[in-house]
Amino acid sequence: MATTFKAIATATLSSSTTAINFTGIPQTFTHLWVIGQVGTDYTTGTYMHIAPNNVTSSTYDYQTIFVGNGSITMRSGASSDKSVGLAEMVSATSTGCFLGFELIYPAYTSTSLGNNSWLYNVNGARTTTSTDYRGSWGTASNNETAAITSLNLYLDYSANFVAGSKITLYGLD
């Protein structure tokens, strides 16, 4: 049987905002796929975070491979981390760069311990003329047992997502 994709919601920003939220996610699909291109107004760099069900008091575990500026590093999140930093972003307002990303949430309706597990792929150059390419790939999970009904994406340091940022949430069968 062929996999089908259905757009559930799209957020296209016409002005800056501190967070992008998807709420009321239907529980009728097998998996979720989030794909987007986002920019920030923060001048020196900030991290984009994801909080399923807007949970920031839970503990997260993650493994990430970062590639950038000619080096590769591995980062592991300890059980004390309250969110997962998906990737470093630089100011789109000064560099014109947006960060592309995708998140995959398998079996997002499960209520088993640790069901909030996901895979991520993030990539983008730090400036329009730079060879300082940044990317990250990884997996993450938390200790929640609730099915995912909302996703909250936000930035460090009270930074904003800028106009032109676009994220689409898909359901997959």
C-alpha positions as CSV (number, residue, x, y, z in Angstrom):
1,M,0.0,0.0,0.0
2,A,1.3,3.4,-0.9
3,T,2.1,6.0,1.8
4,T,-0.2,9.0,1.6
5,F,0.5,12.4,2.9
6,K,-2.1,15.0,3.9
7,A,-1.4,18.5,5.0
8,I,-2.9,19.1,8.4
9,A,-1.8,22.7,8.9
10,T,0.6,25.3,7.5
11,A,2.0,28.3,9.4
12,T,3.3,31.1,7.0
13,L,4.5,34.1,8.9
14,S,3.8,37.6,7.7
15,S,5.3,39.2,10.8
16,S,7.7,38.1,13.5
17,T,6.6,35.8,16.4
18,T,8.3,34.1,19.3
19,A,6.8,30.6,18.8
20,I,5.0,28.6,16.1
21,N,2.3,26.3,17.5
22,F,0.3,23.5,16.0
23,T,-2.6,22.5,18.3
24,G,-5.5,20.1,18.0
25,I,-3.5,17.6,15.9
26,P,-5.9,14.9,14.8
27,Q,-5.3,11.4,16.0
28,T,-6.3,9.8,12.7
29,F,-2.9,9.3,11.1
30,T,-0.1,6.8,11.7
31,H,2.8,9.2,11.7
32,L,3.5,13.0,11.6
33,W,5.9,14.8,9.3
34,V,6.9,18.4,9.9
35,I,8.8,20.3,7.2
36,G,9.8,23.9,7.2
37,Q,12.1,26.8,6.4
38,V,12.5,29.3,9.2
39,G,14.6,32.4,9.9
40,T,15.3,34.4,13.1
41,D,16.0,38.0,14.0
42,Y,18.5,37.1,16.7
43,T,21.9,38.6,15.8
44,T,24.5,36.2,17.1
45,G,22.8,32.8,16.9
46,T,20.1,31.0,18.7
47,Y,18.8,27.4,18.8
48,M,15.4,26.2,17.6
49,H,13.6,24.0,20.1
50,I,10.6,21.6,19.8
51,A,8.2,20.8,22.6
52,P,5.6,18.1,21.9
53,N,2.4,18.9,23.8
54,N,4.2,22.1,24.9
55,V,6.0,20.0,27.6
56,T,9.1,21.8,28.8
57,S,9.2,20.3,32.3
58,S,9.8,16.8,31.1
59,T,13.2,15.2,30.6
60,Y,14.5,14.7,27.1
61,D,17.1,12.3,25.9
62,Y,18.8,12.9,22.5
63,Q,21.7,12.0,20.3
64,T,22.7,14.6,17.6
65,I,25.5,14.7,15.0
66,F,26.4,18.3,14.2
67,V,28.3,19.2,11.0
68,G,29.7,22.7,10.5
69,N,32.7,24.7,9.5
70,G,34.7,21.7,8.6
71,S,34.1,19.7,11.7
72,I,31.8,17.0,13.0
73,T,30.7,16.7,16.6
74,M,28.4,14.4,18.6
75,R,26.2,15.7,21.4
76,S,24.1,13.7,23.8
77,G,21.4,15.2,26.0
78,A,21.2,14.2,29.6
79,S,18.0,13.4,31.4
80,S,18.0,16.9,32.9
81,D,17.5,18.7,29.6
82,K,14.1,20.3,29.3
83,S,14.0,20.6,25.5
84,V,15.9,19.5,22.4
85,G,17.9,22.2,20.6
86,L,17.5,21.1,17.0
87,A,20.0,23.5,15.3
88,E,21.9,26.7,15.7
89,M,20.4,29.6,13.6
90,V,21.9,33.0,12.7
91,S,20.0,36.2,11.9
92,A,18.0,36.0,8.7
93,T,17.4,39.7,8.8
94,S,21.2,40.4,8.4
95,T,22.2,37.3,6.4
96,G,19.1,36.4,4.4
97,C,19.6,32.8,5.4
98,F,16.7,30.5,6.4
99,L,17.2,27.1,8.0
100,G,15.5,24.1,6.4
101,F,14.4,21.2,8.6
102,E,12.2,18.1,8.9
103,L,10.9,16.2,11.9
104,I,9.3,12.7,11.8
105,Y,7.1,11.5,14.6
106,P,6.4,7.7,14.2
107,A,3.3,6.3,15.9
108,Y,2.5,9.7,17.5
109,T,-0.9,8.5,18.8
110,S,0.7,5.9,21.1
111,T,0.3,6.3,24.8
112,S,3.2,4.0,25.7
113,L,6.1,5.4,27.8
114,G,8.5,7.3,25.6
115,N,6.1,7.5,22.7
116,N,7.2,11.0,22.0
117,S,10.2,9.9,20.0
118,W,11.2,11.6,16.8
119,L,13.9,11.9,14.1
120,Y,15.2,15.2,12.8
121,N,17.2,16.6,9.9
122,V,18.3,20.2,9.9
123,N,20.5,22.1,7.4
124,G,21.5,25.5,6.2
125,A,24.4,27.8,5.5
126,R,25.2,30.4,8.2
127,T,25.5,33.3,5.6
128,T,24.6,33.7,2.0
129,T,28.2,33.9,1.0
130,S,29.7,31.6,3.6
131,T,31.0,28.1,3.2
132,D,30.2,27.6,6.9
133,Y,27.4,25.1,6.3
134,R,25.6,23.8,9.4
135,G,23.6,20.6,9.7
136,S,22.3,18.3,12.4
137,W,20.8,14.8,12.4
138,G,19.5,13.0,15.3
139,T,16.9,11.3,17.4
140,A,15.1,12.4,20.6
141,S,12.5,11.2,23.0
142,N,11.0,12.1,26.4
143,N,9.3,10.3,29.2
144,E,5.7,11.4,28.3
145,T,2.9,8.8,27.8
146,A,0.3,11.1,26.2
147,A,-0.4,11.0,22.5
148,I,1.0,14.0,20.6
149,T,-1.8,16.6,20.1
150,S,0.3,19.7,19.7
151,L,3.8,20.9,18.7
152,N,5.5,24.0,19.9
153,L,8.6,25.4,18.1
154,Y,10.5,28.2,19.8
155,L,13.9,29.9,20.0
156,D,16.4,30.7,22.7
157,Y,17.0,34.2,24.1
158,S,13.6,35.6,23.4
159,A,14.4,35.5,19.7
160,N,11.7,35.7,17.0
161,F,10.9,33.7,13.9
162,V,10.8,36.2,11.1
163,A,8.3,36.9,8.3
164,G,8.7,34.5,5.5
165,S,9.2,31.5,7.8
166,K,6.9,28.6,6.8
167,I,6.2,25.3,8.4
168,T,3.8,22.6,7.3
169,L,2.5,19.7,9.4
170,Y,1.5,16.5,7.5
171,G,-0.2,13.4,8.5
172,L,1.1,10.1,7.0
173,D,-0.8,6.8,6.6
